[in-house]
Amino acid sequence: MKSEDRTESLKKNLKRGAAVAGVAGAGYMAARVKTVRDGLSVPRPPYDWKPDRGGSVFLKGADLIDVKRGQVQKQRGIVFRDGQITDIVSTRDLDKVEADQTFDCTGLFAMPGLINCHVHSLLPGAGLPSLELALSYKRQITRGLEECATHGVTTIRDAAGLPLLLNDVSQKIESLELLGPRIIACGPGINVRGGYPDYARPLPAPLARKYGDFILYVDGPDSARQAVRTAVEQGARFIKTFFDDRSLNFGRKPLNTMDDESVKALVDEAHRLGRRVAVHQSQLAGFRRALELGIDDLEHVPADGLLTEEDIKAFMAGSHFITPTAAVSPALGIAPYGHPSLSNPFVEAMQLEKERLLKEVYPAVCEEGIMRSNLKMTRIYQEGRAADKSAWSTFVDNELMLEAMVESRSNIGTLYEAGATICCGNDGGTPLNFPATLSVEMRLLEDLGLSRTDILKAATINASRLIELEGELGSLETGKLADIVLLSADPLKDIRAVERVEAVFRSGVLLHRGRMFSLAGAGEK
């Protein structure tokens, strides 16, 4: 065969080989896609049972958790009608009540529905981009809401998301088309360009018109006022801004922050429209600036140093709420093997707790693809590969989070000892955090020194005040909405009891029930 013929033959063989490889690669990818999609969980029904309109419901014989006083009232009854509690029945009168539907709750503990005060319900709880994450994303969002309903979280405070999409989801939940919690949202965050969150990117115009913007950008006092008005028009129940001037990702690049005059205009406009203002801050400078500029509520706690006595006095001088999101730094403070921080007993304990959560808790609240993504991310951190510069735009700096784990722990304790009004939120939706797993935050707050009574207050009555719904939520009292969680154990004796959920009512509709709560006589589904 001539040289030219051999060359031509080789070219043809290479083309055939490339074509075969391309087909094989496409087939492999198609198989991966099919595997992930076939493995997605099936959406749950929007509720388990609901009473007829005008019908009365009697939960008989439960021990009632008085979250205001931190007491258990033995053998009580709760009557509700059309989603509202109409009577709390004493022990001696239990057998005198007549209702359209009675449930025997003897041996169970009744408490108000939990309120997760800081979530991002449109985020999937994973931080490593992957095919599995992309294919699981949409189902994870709806599942994250479903799991809230089955874990006793009847209300969430969404601290920045796409407003029009959130409105749609919220309406479907309220109309019982989707299973989930009540949503109190701020809609878009408000900040200057080049500010936190630096990972956020504006949506293409067609998507922004459909779903709304995650961030509204401002460039001065007038645009700050307009941003507040836009957020309120899109349904914002409170306003959210950001004070961090550095990235949390590797590289820690400096970030832009809103000037004081713009912040003052934002706060003034929000208050004029009857909205509280919350700020993301994880630095001492941001904490102090928030108090100086009239911010109402603080999200997270400073992680770059210890609060001073003057800082605490300034906080206590106003009617401020703080939601520490204590679970964030332990979630992302993943120590590489042999890291010096592991000599700290608290850090070591948090690493062990993370392993337990990855094995026992998180698989029950998220899709398999999300779990695989998080397990891979965890390995990358543990093997010390996350600090590679190619990952800077994706990975949170675990060194920063390891430092924050210790500093924020001290600051939470200092605020608590001073009597600060603390609310319970876990930043669900961020990597290794889910809106439904508020119990993880509650257990961590106990490790940080909060009493079980005060932890329950943080997740109920304090939270209802933060979202300005104390007249409707946060405690089991006549006139309030029938957001009721029945547990098989007493959370005042063991905070882990909040994980032992037997029934969940939101506005009188039974969203979920366990094996100890029978629907006998109520029309089993």
C-alpha positions as CSV (number, residue, x, y, z in Angstrom):
1,M,0.0,0.0,0.0
2,K,1.3,3.4,-1.0
3,S,2.2,5.9,1.7
4,E,-0.6,8.2,0.6
5,D,-3.1,5.3,0.8
6,R,-1.9,4.3,4.3
7,T,-2.3,7.9,5.5
8,E,-5.8,8.2,4.1
9,S,-6.7,4.8,5.7
10,L,-5.3,6.0,9.0
11,K,-7.4,9.2,8.9
12,K,-10.6,7.1,8.1
13,N,-9.9,4.8,11.1
14,L,-9.3,7.7,13.4
15,K,-12.6,9.3,12.3
16,R,-14.4,6.0,12.9
17,G,-12.7,5.6,16.3
18,A,-13.8,9.2,17.3
19,A,-17.3,8.5,16.1
20,V,-17.5,5.3,18.1
21,A,-16.0,7.0,21.2
22,G,-18.5,9.9,20.7
23,V,-21.4,7.4,20.6
24,A,-20.1,5.5,23.6
25,G,-19.6,8.8,25.6
26,A,-23.1,10.0,24.6
27,G,-24.5,6.6,25.7
28,Y,-22.7,6.8,29.0
29,M,-24.0,10.3,29.7
30,A,-27.5,9.3,28.7
31,A,-27.3,6.4,31.1
32,R,-26.1,8.7,33.9
33,V,-28.9,11.1,33.3
34,K,-31.5,8.3,33.3
35,T,-30.1,6.8,36.5
36,V,-30.3,10.2,38.3
37,R,-33.8,10.9,37.0
38,D,-35.1,7.5,37.8
39,G,-33.7,7.8,41.3
40,L,-35.6,11.1,42.1
41,S,-38.2,10.8,44.9
42,V,-41.9,10.9,44.2
43,P,-43.7,14.2,45.3
44,R,-45.8,13.7,48.4
45,P,-49.5,14.6,48.6
46,P,-50.1,18.2,49.7
47,Y,-51.7,17.1,53.0
48,D,-52.8,14.0,54.9
49,W,-56.2,15.0,56.1
50,K,-58.3,18.1,56.5
51,P,-61.5,18.8,58.4
52,D,-64.7,19.9,56.7
53,R,-65.3,23.6,56.7
54,G,-66.9,24.7,59.9
55,G,-66.1,21.3,61.5
56,S,-64.5,21.3,65.0
57,V,-61.5,19.1,65.8
58,F,-60.5,18.0,69.3
59,L,-56.9,16.8,70.2
60,K,-57.6,15.1,73.5
61,G,-55.2,14.3,76.3
62,A,-51.9,15.5,75.0
63,D,-49.3,17.1,77.4
64,L,-49.1,20.7,76.3
65,I,-45.8,22.5,76.0
66,D,-46.1,26.0,77.3
67,V,-43.2,27.6,75.4
68,K,-43.5,31.0,77.2
69,R,-43.0,29.5,80.7
70,G,-41.0,26.4,79.8
71,Q,-43.6,24.2,81.4
72,V,-45.5,21.1,80.6
73,Q,-49.3,21.2,81.2
74,K,-50.4,17.6,81.8
75,Q,-53.4,16.0,80.0
76,R,-54.9,19.0,78.1
77,G,-57.1,19.3,75.1
78,I,-56.9,21.6,72.1
79,V,-60.0,22.5,70.1
80,F,-59.8,24.2,66.7
81,R,-62.2,25.1,64.0
82,D,-61.4,26.5,60.5
83,G,-57.7,26.6,61.3
84,Q,-57.9,28.6,64.5
85,I,-57.7,27.4,68.1
86,T,-61.0,28.0,69.9
87,D,-60.2,26.4,73.3
88,I,-57.5,24.9,75.5
89,V,-59.3,22.3,77.6
90,S,-58.3,21.5,81.2
91,T,-57.8,17.9,82.4
92,R,-61.1,17.8,84.3
93,D,-63.1,18.9,81.3
94,L,-61.6,16.5,78.7
95,D,-64.7,14.2,78.7
96,K,-67.1,17.1,78.4
97,V,-66.0,18.3,75.0
98,E,-68.1,17.4,71.9
99,A,-66.5,17.9,68.5
100,D,-67.0,16.8,65.0
101,Q,-63.7,14.9,65.1
102,T,-61.7,13.8,68.2
103,F,-58.2,12.4,68.2
104,D,-56.9,10.6,71.2
105,C,-53.4,12.1,71.8
106,T,-52.8,10.5,75.2
107,G,-49.0,10.0,75.7
108,L,-48.1,12.7,73.1
109,F,-46.7,16.2,73.6
110,A,-48.2,19.1,71.8
111,M,-46.1,22.1,70.9
112,P,-46.5,25.0,68.5
113,G,-45.2,24.6,65.0
114,L,-41.5,25.3,64.6
115,I,-40.5,28.5,62.7
116,N,-37.2,28.3,60.8
117,C,-36.1,32.0,60.9
118,H,-33.4,31.9,58.2
119,V,-33.6,29.7,55.1
120,H,-33.1,30.0,51.3
121,S,-35.8,27.7,50.2
122,L,-34.8,27.9,46.5
123,L,-31.3,26.7,47.2
124,P,-30.6,22.9,47.2
125,G,-28.3,22.4,50.2
126,A,-25.3,21.5,48.1
127,G,-22.2,23.4,47.1
128,L,-20.4,21.4,44.4
129,P,-21.7,21.9,40.8
130,S,-22.3,18.5,39.2
131,L,-24.6,16.7,36.8
132,E,-26.3,15.0,39.7
133,L,-27.0,18.4,41.4
134,A,-28.3,19.9,38.2
135,L,-30.7,17.0,37.5
136,S,-31.8,16.9,41.2
137,Y,-32.2,20.6,41.7
138,K,-35.9,21.2,40.9
139,R,-37.1,18.1,42.9
140,Q,-34.8,19.0,45.8
141,I,-36.5,22.4,46.1
142,T,-40.0,21.0,46.4
143,R,-38.8,18.1,48.6
144,G,-37.1,20.6,50.9
145,L,-40.4,22.2,51.5
146,E,-42.2,18.8,51.9
147,E,-39.6,17.7,54.5
148,C,-40.3,20.9,56.5
149,A,-43.9,19.8,56.8
150,T,-43.0,16.3,58.0
151,H,-40.4,17.6,60.5
152,G,-42.6,20.0,62.4
153,V,-41.4,23.2,60.6
154,T,-44.7,24.9,59.8
155,T,-43.3,28.3,58.9
156,I,-40.1,29.5,57.3
157,R,-38.6,32.9,56.9
158,D,-36.9,33.1,53.5
159,A,-34.0,35.4,53.7
160,A,-33.5,36.1,49.9
161,G,-34.8,34.3,46.9
162,L,-36.5,34.9,43.5
163,P,-39.6,36.8,44.6
164,L,-42.1,35.9,41.9
165,L,-41.2,32.2,42.0
166,L,-41.4,32.3,45.8
167,N,-44.8,33.9,45.6
168,D,-46.0,31.2,43.3
169,V,-44.7,28.4,45.5
170,S,-46.2,30.1,48.6
171,Q,-49.6,30.4,47.0
172,K,-49.6,26.7,46.0
173,I,-48.8,25.7,49.5
174,E,-51.5,27.9,51.0
175,S,-54.1,26.5,48.5
176,L,-53.0,22.9,49.4
177,E,-51.6,22.2,45.9
178,L,-48.1,21.6,47.4
179,L,-47.0,20.2,50.7
180,G,-44.9,22.7,52.7
181,P,-44.7,25.3,55.3
182,R,-46.0,28.9,55.4
183,I,-43.5,31.2,53.7
184,I,-42.6,34.6,55.1
185,A,-40.1,36.1,52.5
186,C,-38.1,39.2,51.8
187,G,-37.9,38.3,48.1
188,P,-34.7,39.9,46.7
189,G,-31.8,41.1,48.7
190,I,-30.6,44.7,48.2
191,N,-27.0,45.7,47.8
192,V,-24.5,47.5,45.5
193,R,-22.8,45.8,42.6
194,G,-19.7,43.9,43.5
195,G,-21.0,43.3,47.0
196,Y,-22.0,40.2,48.9
197,P,-23.2,37.7,47.9
198,D,-20.5,37.7,45.3
199,Y,-21.6,34.4,43.9
200,A,-24.9,35.8,42.8
201,R,-25.3,36.7,39.1
202,P,-28.2,38.6,37.5
203,L,-30.6,36.4,35.7
204,P,-31.1,36.9,32.0
205,A,-33.9,39.4,31.3
206,P,-36.6,36.8,30.3
207,L,-36.0,34.8,33.4
208,A,-35.9,37.8,35.6
209,R,-39.3,38.9,34.3
210,K,-40.7,35.4,35.0
211,Y,-39.1,34.7,38.4
212,G,-37.8,38.1,39.7
213,D,-34.3,39.1,40.7
214,F,-32.3,37.5,43.5
215,I,-30.5,40.8,44.2
216,L,-31.7,44.4,43.5
217,Y,-28.7,46.6,42.9
218,V,-28.5,50.2,44.1
219,D,-26.1,53.1,43.5
220,G,-27.3,55.7,45.9
221,P,-30.1,56.8,48.4
222,D,-32.8,57.3,45.7
223,S,-32.2,53.9,44.1
224,A,-32.1,52.3,47.6
225,R,-35.6,53.7,48.3
226,Q,-36.8,52.5,44.9
227,A,-35.4,49.0,45.5
228,V,-37.3,48.8,48.8
229,R,-40.5,49.8,47.0
230,T,-39.9,47.3,44.3
231,A,-39.3,44.5,46.9
232,V,-42.5,45.4,48.7
233,E,-44.5,45.5,45.5
234,Q,-43.1,41.9,44.8
235,G,-44.4,40.8,48.2
236,A,-41.5,41.4,50.6
237,R,-42.6,41.0,54.2
238,F,-39.2,42.4,55.4
239,I,-36.1,43.9,53.7
240,K,-32.7,42.2,53.6
241,T,-29.3,43.8,52.9
242,F,-25.7,42.9,53.3
243,F,-22.7,44.4,55.1
244,D,-19.8,41.9,54.6
245,D,-16.9,43.5,52.8
246,R,-15.0,40.3,52.0
247,S,-15.8,37.1,50.2
248,L,-16.3,33.9,52.2
249,N,-14.8,31.9,49.3
250,F,-11.2,31.1,48.9
251,G,-9.2,34.2,47.9
252,R,-11.2,36.4,50.3
253,K,-11.4,39.2,47.8
254,P,-12.6,42.6,49.0
255,L,-16.3,43.4,48.3
256,N,-18.1,46.6,47.8
257,T,-20.6,47.7,50.5
258,M,-23.5,50.2,50.5
259,D,-22.6,53.7,51.7
260,D,-24.1,55.0,54.9
261,E,-26.5,57.5,53.3
262,S,-28.0,54.7,51.1
263,V,-28.4,52.4,54.0
264,K,-30.2,55.2,56.0
265,A,-32.5,55.8,53.0
266,L,-33.2,52.1,52.7
267,V,-34.0,51.8,56.4
268,D,-36.2,54.9,56.3
269,E,-38.2,53.7,53.3
270,A,-38.6,50.3,54.7
271,H,-40.0,51.6,58.0
272,R,-42.2,54.0,56.2
273,L,-43.7,51.0,54.4
274,G,-44.0,49.0,57.6
275,R,-41.2,46.6,57.0
276,R,-38.4,45.6,59.3
277,V,-34.8,45.5,57.9
278,A,-32.5,42.6,58.4
279,V,-28.8,42.5,57.5
280,H,-26.3,39.7,56.7
281,Q,-23.2,40.4,58.7
282,S,-20.5,38.1,59.8
283,Q,-17.9,40.7,60.9
284,L,-17.5,42.9,63.9
285,A,-17.5,46.0,61.7
286,G,-20.9,45.0,60.1
287,F,-22.4,44.2,63.5
288,R,-21.5,47.6,64.8
289,R,-22.5,49.4,61.6
290,A,-25.9,47.7,61.7
291,L,-26.6,49.1,65.2
292,E,-25.4,52.6,64.3
293,L,-27.6,52.8,61.1
294,G,-30.9,51.6,62.5
295,I,-31.0,48.1,61.2
296,D,-33.7,46.0,63.1
297,D,-32.5,42.4,62.9
298,L,-29.2,40.7,62.5
299,E,-28.5,37.5,60.6
300,H,-25.5,35.4,61.8
301,V,-22.9,36.6,64.3
302,P,-19.5,38.1,63.9
303,A,-16.8,35.5,63.3
304,D,-13.7,37.7,63.1
305,G,-13.4,38.6,66.7
306,L,-15.2,38.8,70.1
307,L,-18.0,41.2,70.8
308,T,-17.2,43.8,73.5
309,E,-19.2,45.0,76.4
310,E,-20.0,48.1,74.4
311,D,-21.2,46.0,71.5
312,I,-23.6,44.1,73.7
313,K,-24.9,47.3,75.3
314,A,-25.6,48.8,71.9
315,F,-27.5,45.7,70.8
316,M,-29.6,45.5,74.0
317,A,-30.5,49.2,73.7
318,G,-32.7,48.5,70.7
319,S,-35.5,46.1,70.0
320,H,-33.2,43.9,67.9
321,F,-33.6,40.2,67.1
322,I,-30.6,38.0,66.1
323,T,-30.7,34.7,64.3
324,P,-27.2,33.2,64.8
325,T,-27.4,30.3,62.2
326,A,-24.9,28.5,64.4
327,A,-25.0,25.5,62.0
328,V,-23.3,27.3,59.2
329,S,-19.7,27.2,60.3
330,P,-19.7,23.6,61.5
331,A,-21.3,22.6,58.2
332,L,-18.6,24.2,56.1
333,G,-15.7,24.2,58.6
334,I,-14.5,20.8,57.3
335,A,-11.1,20.1,58.6
336,P,-8.5,18.4,56.4
337,Y,-7.0,15.2,57.7
338,G,-4.4,16.1,60.4
339,H,-5.4,19.8,60.6
340,P,-4.2,21.6,63.8
341,S,-7.8,22.8,64.6
342,L,-8.7,19.2,65.4
343,S,-6.9,19.6,68.7
344,N,-9.8,21.8,69.7
345,P,-12.4,19.6,71.4
346,F,-15.3,21.6,70.0
347,V,-14.0,21.4,66.5
348,E,-13.3,17.7,66.8
349,A,-16.8,17.2,68.2
350,M,-18.3,19.1,65.3
351,Q,-16.4,17.0,62.7
352,L,-17.8,13.8,64.3
353,E,-21.3,15.3,64.4
354,K,-21.0,16.2,60.7
355,E,-20.2,12.6,59.9
356,R,-23.3,11.5,61.8
357,L,-25.5,13.9,60.0
358,L,-24.1,12.8,56.6
359,K,-24.9,9.2,57.5
360,E,-28.1,9.4,59.5
361,V,-29.9,12.7,59.0
362,Y,-29.3,14.3,55.6
363,P,-30.1,11.2,53.4
364,A,-33.6,11.4,54.8
365,V,-34.2,14.9,53.6
366,C,-32.5,15.2,50.3
367,E,-32.2,13.5,46.9
368,E,-29.5,10.9,46.2
369,G,-27.8,13.2,43.7
370,I,-27.6,16.0,46.3
371,M,-26.1,13.6,48.8
372,R,-23.5,12.3,46.3
373,S,-22.6,15.9,45.5
374,N,-22.2,16.8,49.2
375,L,-20.2,13.6,50.0
376,K,-17.8,14.4,47.1
377,M,-17.5,18.0,48.4
378,T,-16.7,16.8,51.9
379,R,-14.0,14.5,50.6
380,I,-12.4,17.4,48.6
381,Y,-12.2,19.5,51.8
382,Q,-10.9,16.6,53.9
383,E,-8.2,15.8,51.3
384,G,-7.1,19.5,51.2
385,R,-8.0,19.9,47.6
386,A,-10.6,22.7,48.1
387,A,-8.0,25.4,48.4
388,D,-6.8,24.9,44.8
389,K,-7.2,28.2,43.0
390,S,-9.3,26.7,40.3
391,A,-12.0,26.2,43.0
392,W,-12.0,29.7,44.5
393,S,-15.2,30.8,42.9
394,T,-17.0,27.8,44.1
395,F,-15.7,26.7,47.5
396,V,-16.2,28.5,50.8
397,D,-12.9,28.9,52.6
398,N,-13.0,26.2,55.3
399,E,-10.1,27.9,57.2
400,L,-12.4,30.9,57.7
401,M,-15.2,28.7,58.8
402,L,-13.0,26.7,61.2
403,E,-12.0,30.0,62.8
404,A,-15.6,31.2,62.8
405,M,-16.7,28.0,64.6
406,V,-14.8,29.1,67.7
407,E,-15.4,32.9,67.6
408,S,-19.1,32.7,66.8
409,R,-19.6,30.1,69.5
410,S,-18.3,32.7,72.1
411,N,-20.3,35.5,70.6
412,I,-23.5,33.5,70.7
413,G,-22.9,32.7,74.4
414,T,-22.2,36.3,75.2
415,L,-25.3,37.6,73.5
416,Y,-27.4,34.9,75.3
417,E,-26.0,35.7,78.7
418,A,-26.9,39.3,78.1
419,G,-30.5,38.5,77.5
420,A,-30.6,39.1,73.7
421,T,-33.7,38.0,71.8
422,I,-32.4,35.0,69.9
423,C,-34.3,33.3,67.1
424,C,-33.7,29.9,65.6
425,G,-32.7,29.5,61.9
426,N,-30.2,27.3,60.2
427,D,-29.5,29.0,56.8
428,G,-31.2,26.0,55.2
429,G,-30.5,25.7,51.5
430,T,-26.8,26.5,51.9
431,P,-24.4,23.6,51.6
432,L,-25.0,20.8,54.1
433,N,-28.0,22.7,55.6
434,F,-31.6,22.0,54.8
435,P,-34.8,23.9,55.8
436,A,-36.3,20.9,57.5
437,T,-33.3,20.1,59.7
438,L,-33.9,22.9,62.3
439,S,-33.4,20.3,65.0
440,V,-29.7,20.3,64.1
441,E,-29.5,24.0,64.9
442,M,-31.5,23.5,68.1
443,R,-29.2,20.8,69.3
444,L,-26.2,22.9,68.5
445,L,-27.6,25.9,70.5
446,E,-27.9,23.6,73.5
447,D,-24.2,22.7,73.1
448,L,-23.5,26.4,73.0
449,G,-25.2,26.9,76.4
450,L,-28.8,27.8,75.7
451,S,-31.4,26.2,77.9
452,R,-34.0,23.9,76.3
453,T,-36.7,26.4,77.3
454,D,-34.9,29.2,75.6
455,I,-34.2,27.1,72.5
456,L,-37.9,26.3,72.1
457,K,-38.7,30.0,72.6
458,A,-36.2,30.9,69.9
459,A,-37.9,28.5,67.4
460,T,-41.5,29.5,68.4
461,I,-42.6,32.6,70.3
462,N,-39.4,34.7,69.6
463,A,-39.6,33.7,66.0
464,S,-43.3,34.8,65.8
465,R,-42.3,38.2,67.1
466,L,-39.6,38.5,64.5
467,I,-42.0,37.8,61.6
468,E,-44.6,40.0,63.3
469,L,-47.1,37.2,63.7
470,E,-47.2,36.8,67.5
471,G,-50.9,37.2,67.5
472,E,-51.2,34.1,65.2
473,L,-48.3,31.9,65.8
474,G,-45.6,30.8,68.3
475,S,-47.7,29.3,71.1
476,L,-50.7,27.2,71.7
477,E,-53.4,29.6,72.9
478,T,-57.0,30.4,72.1
479,G,-57.3,32.7,69.0
480,K,-54.0,31.6,67.4
481,L,-53.7,29.5,64.3
482,A,-53.8,25.7,64.8
483,D,-50.1,25.2,63.9
484,I,-49.6,22.2,66.2
485,V,-46.8,19.6,66.3
486,L,-47.3,16.3,68.3
487,L,-44.2,14.6,69.6
488,S,-43.7,11.3,71.2
489,A,-41.3,12.7,73.9
490,D,-40.8,15.9,75.9
491,P,-38.4,18.4,74.3
492,L,-38.0,20.2,77.7
493,K,-36.2,17.0,78.9
494,D,-34.4,16.2,75.7
495,I,-34.2,18.7,72.8
496,R,-33.8,15.8,70.4
497,A,-37.5,15.0,71.0
498,V,-38.3,17.6,68.3
499,E,-37.1,15.0,65.9
500,R,-39.8,12.5,67.1
501,V,-42.7,13.9,65.2
502,E,-46.0,12.1,65.3
503,A,-48.3,14.7,63.7
504,V,-48.1,18.1,62.1
505,F,-51.0,20.5,61.6
506,R,-50.7,23.8,59.8
507,S,-53.7,26.1,60.1
508,G,-55.7,23.0,61.2
509,V,-54.8,20.8,58.2
510,L,-53.0,17.6,59.0
511,L,-49.8,17.7,56.9
512,H,-48.1,14.6,58.3
513,R,-48.7,11.8,60.8
514,G,-46.5,9.1,62.3
515,R,-47.4,5.6,63.5
516,M,-48.6,6.8,66.9
517,F,-51.3,9.2,65.5
518,S,-54.3,7.4,64.2
519,L,-56.9,8.7,61.8
520,A,-59.4,6.1,62.7
521,G,-62.9,7.4,62.2
522,A,-61.6,10.5,60.3
523,G,-61.7,8.9,56.9
524,E,-58.3,7.3,56.2
525,K,-56.7,8.4,52.9
